[in-house]
Amino acid sequence: MSRWEPNTRERLLDAALDLFGERGYDSVTVAEITERAGLTKRTFFRHFSDKREVLFAGQELLSRIFAEAIADAPASATPMEAIAAALTAATAPFGPQRRERARQVKAVVAGHRDLHERELLKLATLRAAMADALRARGVPDPTAGLAAEIGGLAFTTGFARWIAPGSERAFTELVREALDELVAATTTLG
Amino acid sequence: MSRWEPNTRERLLDAALDLFGERGYDSVTVAEITERAGLTKRTFFRHFSDKREVLFAGQELLSRIFAEAIADAPASATPMEAIAAALTAATAPFGPQRRERARQVKAVVAGHRDLHERELLKLATLRAAMADALRARGVPDPTAGLAAEIGGLAFTTGFARWIAPGSERAFTELVREALDELVAATTTLG
């Protein structure tokens, strides 16, 4: 990021989400986003490969954070402890100021089939990253795959609760709670 | 299906898979598939919306079979018993004669990013169908979501073993075994 364009990524994101909310995702162009942000198209494409990636770019970073936190968990950590550490690491940066933006992203994605599909794919990538990181720690299958699925469910459940209307609790607290509930639910499967 | 075109769907499927294997998925046209099958394009489009759906059309049916089997499980069935019944119902039609075709489909899908993404989406649909069917039986979340994830993992794991080189065991036997392993693995999460 250049010194003379502070917070460009944030400004592009805010401009895009405002425009998507005002006029609908489909009708908004990259040129309009950059105009609203007071930046150039060239700057836009230094941050995002296309308009759609404004909504999903953060998920690449998320997969990396998950994988690294699992790798960095103490050798003595159980699979669920490693997943819990990853959920904490991945959600800790999402303070209350990020909640409203997350709600805006979700509203755009939910109303659009292609975007919803893209989100499902990113979640599949996230689960695969977790499973691979667990296998690299020596966790065998099917435990590694199962732990990753539970981690993915805890993340989406916690996220839904975090962005729910009126929600005020921290994202990290909500994903950890969802994880605890899922682990408890493993005894109710019959 | 018209009386004078017996097994049209199967003939189209065989022709398409043979051509995909010979020349690669991308370069094969619907016209070539219908020519190889000795049928018209109009007949093709009565069975499949496009070339890609030749590879995935069966998965829609699969979601329906899963959901119906879960709905039809005895009222006393636990979530896992309902999932087990669904896995049995969904895989029972896949006898040894279907295994080679499944291998061909998998080979085409694995070599093609767009097709792989489509497969992940169909799997997400399958899991959602199972979770919804469990909720309709009164299974609460997070148990319903968790049971559906485990059912999805059992299905993909059993499928991978079924189409593995040299594999001779029945698909149903392999998915049920994978399910048992996953349920056992719930105690190894820590």
Interface residues (C-beta under 8 A of the other chain):
Chain A: A77 T78 P79 M80 E81 E117 L120 L121 A124 D141 P142 T143 G145 L146 A147 E149 I150 G152 L153 T157 A178 E181 L182 V183 A185 T186 T187 T188 L189 G190
Chain B: A77 T78 P79 M80 E81 E117 L120 L121 A124 D141 P142 T143 G145 L146 A147 E149 I150 G152 L153 T157 A178 E181 L182 V183 A185 T186 T187 T188 L189 G190
